[in-house]
Amino acid sequence: MANGLIYPVLLMFAVLVLISPYMVFNRMAAWSDHTPLSEETVAQRNTFKVSQQDERTVWDPKSLFKDSEGRFLDYKIPVVDWSIWFYLSLFAYYFGFYAARKNERGRAESLVMAQGWVLSSWIAFPCFFLFPADIDLRWQLNLQQMAPLHQFLFKAFHALDKPFNAWPCLHIAQSFIIATGVARWWIQRKWTWAVSLLWLAWAGLWVSVLTTKQHFIWDTIMGTLLGVGVWFLVVRPGFRHLDNTNDEVLDDSLLVRHLG
């Protein structure tokens, strides 16, 4: 029983170490030299037609999406302060390893999910490094008009996570990969009602990356494609392989005795 509880902790710790470069690239981009925004640019913000980008940005993702009047669609998405709860729910997904069965098969399945989690991160890291983009959306947040708790959450998160590492959105990619594993384990337990709630919550997280002004529309598209792609090419084949593997093969002690 103890091993069944400790294993997810060790696995989660190993994964977090492997994806720690996220903070390195985030700070590298944020702390680069740049020219402050001009007063003229700031004065024209509310037209939604003037980009707030500076020379730290290699390519502006929001430039792809404009309305007929030339206004950036990313700027037109409304702020929904309470959606910060959906955004922060990503960290609850990290405990998804505990949903696996506490046996060798469950450990193998959680390892497959962890591989997908890490792979999605290391596909995104080169994009963060080679194509940094200032997520110039936070100026639309009116923190003073928010509830004190929401104001605190936004300020705390902004202090930790600078407005870079835009695309692909790892919030979406990682949560999708983990959700597929959790949904699999809950279906095995016949918790179909919980699976429905899980995907509703994930949809809320998907929307929240936009309504909290943490990401561009382009980021969400690329994050979705990354998550689905890793699931299709890595996670799903891994689960299918395990479905065709006998429990005895997964049990190390039985395997040793069999070979002996």
Phi, psi and omega per residue, in radians:
M1 nan -0.749 -3.138
A2 -1.077 -0.767 3.126
N3 -1.079 -0.630 3.138
G4 -1.141 -0.505 3.135
L5 -1.528 -0.586 -3.096
I6 -1.331 -0.629 -3.066
Y7 -0.954 -0.834 3.122
P8 -1.055 -0.602 3.119
V9 -1.140 -0.818 3.131
L10 -1.106 -0.701 -3.141
L11 -1.147 -0.770 3.134
M12 -1.121 -0.697 3.114
F13 -1.094 -0.768 3.137
A14 -1.093 -0.714 -3.140
V15 -1.141 -0.773 -3.134
L16 -1.086 -0.628 3.081
V17 -1.133 -0.725 -3.105
L18 -1.195 -0.456 -3.128
I19 -1.786 0.156 -3.117
S20 -1.047 -0.414 3.089
P21 -0.999 -0.270 3.094
Y22 -0.895 -0.848 -3.092
M23 -1.200 -0.566 3.129
V24 -1.120 -0.890 -3.140
F25 -1.139 -0.612 3.130
N26 -1.070 -0.804 -3.125
R27 -1.287 -0.635 3.125
M28 -1.020 -0.773 -3.124
A29 -1.237 -0.745 -3.060
A30 -1.179 -0.602 -3.037
W31 -1.607 0.065 3.108
S32 -1.167 2.645 3.112
D33 -1.104 2.444 3.128
H34 -2.768 2.797 3.139
T35 -1.553 2.226 3.121
P36 -1.039 2.670 3.124
L37 -1.091 2.472 3.114
S38 -1.309 2.751 3.106
E39 -1.081 -0.594 3.132
E40 -1.118 -0.735 3.122
T41 -1.123 -0.782 -3.142
V42 -1.086 -0.686 -3.103
A43 -1.153 -0.429 -3.093
Q44 -1.732 0.167 -3.089
R45 -0.966 -0.830 -3.004
N46 -1.186 -0.113 3.044
T47 -1.362 -0.293 -3.109
F48 1.118 0.217 -3.109
K49 -1.858 -0.158 -3.065
V50 -1.947 2.162 3.127
S51 -1.341 2.545 3.132
Q52 -1.681 0.206 -3.041
Q53 -1.230 2.677 3.038
D54 -2.202 -2.962 -3.019
E55 -1.235 -0.101 3.055
R56 -1.264 -0.323 -3.105
T57 -1.588 2.159 3.099
V58 -1.373 -0.739 3.126
W59 -2.563 2.342 -3.072
D60 -1.552 1.861 -3.087
P61 -1.072 -0.524 -3.075
K62 -1.316 -0.159 -3.124
S63 -1.150 -0.283 -3.130
L64 -1.355 -0.361 -2.972
F65 -2.165 1.827 3.106
K66 -2.345 2.691 3.051
D67 -1.507 -3.077 -3.060
S68 -1.138 -0.308 -3.135
E69 -1.748 0.127 3.089
G70 1.463 0.249 3.120
R71 -1.550 2.415 -3.139
F72 -1.202 2.213 -3.133
L73 -1.135 -0.547 3.124
D74 -1.061 -0.639 3.107
Y75 -1.250 -0.450 -3.066
K76 -1.435 -0.272 3.107
I77 -1.165 2.238 -3.078
P78 -1.252 2.681 3.029
V79 -1.438 2.304 3.049
V80 -2.176 1.725 -2.967
D81 -1.087 -0.654 -3.102
W82 -1.245 -0.209 3.093
S83 -1.225 -0.106 3.053
I84 -1.035 -0.483 3.120
W85 -1.167 -0.707 3.071
F86 -1.148 -0.696 -3.128
Y87 -1.095 -0.789 -3.122
L88 -1.290 -0.226 3.135
S89 -1.119 -0.232 3.076
L90 -0.911 -0.684 -3.064
F91 -1.198 -0.408 3.045
A92 -1.238 -0.549 3.118
Y93 -1.094 -0.521 -3.114
Y94 -1.096 -0.328 3.092
F95 -1.564 0.147 -3.140
G96 -1.085 -0.363 3.110
F97 -1.031 -0.492 -3.128
Y98 -1.229 -0.234 3.129
A99 -1.353 -0.275 3.135
A100 -1.229 2.685 3.087
R101 -1.141 2.543 -3.058
K102 -1.531 1.078 3.078
N103 -2.589 -3.080 -3.083
E104 -1.088 -0.634 3.134
R105 -1.162 -0.747 3.122
G106 -1.108 -0.691 3.106
R107 -1.129 -0.724 3.129
A108 -1.120 -0.712 3.137
E109 -1.180 -0.692 3.113
S110 -1.187 -0.526 3.084
L111 -1.196 -0.668 3.061
V112 -1.060 -0.779 3.132
M113 -1.111 -0.703 3.128
A114 -1.123 -0.665 3.106
Q115 -1.076 -0.712 3.093
G116 -1.136 -0.694 3.113
W117 -1.061 -0.879 -3.120
V118 -1.162 -0.753 -3.117
L119 -1.062 -0.738 3.127
S120 -1.066 -0.646 3.134
S121 -1.170 -0.758 -3.078
W122 -1.363 -0.232 2.947
I123 -1.362 -0.634 -3.107
A124 -1.322 -0.600 -3.042
F125 -0.966 -0.808 3.109
P126 -1.043 -0.590 3.094
C127 -1.147 -0.735 3.117
F128 -1.070 -0.693 -3.071
F129 -1.333 -0.750 -3.044
L130 -1.477 -0.507 -3.083
F131 -2.242 1.051 3.138
P132 -1.088 2.488 3.121
A133 -2.456 2.181 3.073
D134 -1.242 2.094 3.113
I135 -1.384 1.461 -2.988
D136 -1.466 1.058 -3.094
L137 -2.129 -0.298 -2.995
R138 -1.181 -0.327 3.119
W139 -1.113 -0.304 3.140
Q140 -1.420 -0.164 3.125
L141 -1.431 2.120 3.073
N142 -1.717 1.461 -3.033
L143 -1.094 -0.561 -3.077
Q144 -1.149 -0.422 -3.134
Q145 -1.643 0.004 3.136
M146 -1.475 2.803 3.000
A147 -1.053 2.556 -3.083
P148 -0.912 -0.701 -3.118
L149 -1.173 -0.766 3.115
H150 -1.122 -0.694 3.102
Q151 -1.051 -0.760 3.116
F152 -1.099 -0.759 -3.105
L153 -1.108 -0.754 3.125
F154 -1.122 -0.788 -3.123
K155 -1.113 -0.729 -3.127
A156 -1.143 -0.750 -3.123
F157 -1.204 -0.669 3.118
H158 -1.129 -0.565 3.123
A159 -1.175 -0.569 -3.114
L160 -1.515 -0.657 -3.004
D161 -2.071 1.845 3.127
K162 -1.252 2.758 -3.042
P163 -1.334 1.036 3.078
F164 -2.384 -2.866 -3.035
N165 0.963 0.972 -2.992
A166 -1.301 -1.086 -3.030
W167 -2.252 2.532 -0.040
P168 -1.296 2.698 -3.102
C169 -1.291 1.939 -3.139
L170 -1.285 -0.402 3.046
H171 -0.962 -0.796 -3.098
I172 -1.330 -0.818 -3.082
A173 -1.082 -0.876 -3.087
Q174 -1.149 -0.774 -3.104
S175 -1.136 -0.616 3.116
F176 -1.139 -0.800 -3.125
I177 -1.070 -0.783 3.137
I178 -1.169 -0.700 -3.129
A179 -1.077 -0.621 3.121
T180 -1.120 -0.657 3.103
G181 -1.207 -0.793 3.139
V182 -1.100 -0.744 3.127
A183 -1.056 -0.691 3.117
R184 -1.048 -0.819 -3.088
W185 -1.229 -0.598 3.110
W186 -1.275 -0.591 3.068
I187 -1.135 -0.670 3.087
Q188 -1.045 -0.560 3.094
R189 -1.525 -0.007 -3.123
K190 1.143 0.590 3.080
W191 -1.660 1.081 -3.073
T192 -1.109 -0.577 3.123
W193 -1.104 -0.666 -3.138
A194 -1.210 -0.618 3.116
V195 -1.129 -0.700 3.100
S196 -1.081 -0.769 3.112
L197 -1.132 -0.652 3.137
L198 -1.033 -0.830 -3.098
W199 -1.277 -0.506 3.013
L200 -1.141 -0.742 3.107
A201 -1.130 -0.671 3.119
W202 -1.142 -0.678 3.085
A203 -1.070 -0.672 3.081
G204 -1.113 -0.694 3.084
L205 -1.108 -0.740 -3.133
W206 -0.994 -0.820 -3.126
V207 -1.195 -0.631 -3.024
S208 -1.123 -0.474 3.140
V209 -1.141 -0.371 3.093
L210 -1.585 -0.765 -3.044
T211 -1.357 -0.209 3.011
T212 -1.675 0.008 3.134
K213 1.088 0.650 3.111
Q214 -1.682 -0.346 -3.070
H215 -2.585 2.804 3.046
F216 -1.536 2.879 3.057
I217 -1.007 -0.753 3.136
W218 -1.015 -0.670 -3.134
D219 -1.071 -0.734 -3.103
T220 -1.169 -0.671 3.118
I221 -1.111 -0.844 -3.118
M222 -1.195 -0.619 3.091
G223 -1.132 -0.699 3.096
T224 -1.127 -0.795 3.129
L225 -1.098 -0.679 3.126
L226 -1.124 -0.837 -3.126
G227 -1.088 -0.813 3.139
V228 -1.153 -0.689 -3.135
G229 -1.113 -0.796 3.126
V230 -1.152 -0.676 3.097
W231 -1.083 -0.790 -3.063
F232 -1.211 -0.661 -3.028
L233 -1.629 -0.405 -3.043
V234 -2.137 -0.979 -3.004
V235 -1.227 -0.869 -3.128
R236 -1.065 -0.823 3.078
P237 -1.057 -0.625 3.120
G238 -1.127 -0.767 3.099
F239 -1.128 -0.690 3.140
R240 -1.144 -0.665 3.095
H241 -1.087 -0.744 3.137
L242 -1.181 -0.588 3.109
D243 -1.093 -0.499 -3.128
N244 -1.678 0.159 -3.126
T245 -1.890 2.312 3.134
N246 -1.202 2.637 3.126
D247 -1.046 -0.604 -3.103
E248 -1.106 -0.619 3.139
V249 -1.190 -0.562 -3.120
L250 -1.378 -0.336 -3.135
D251 -1.512 1.943 -3.062
D252 -0.991 -0.745 -3.068
S253 -1.155 -0.723 3.116
L254 -1.184 -0.624 -3.135
L255 -1.153 -0.718 3.124
V256 -1.090 -0.761 -3.135
R257 -1.148 -0.629 -3.129
H258 -1.149 -0.737 -3.141
L259 -1.258 -0.512 -3.114
G260 -1.297 nan nan
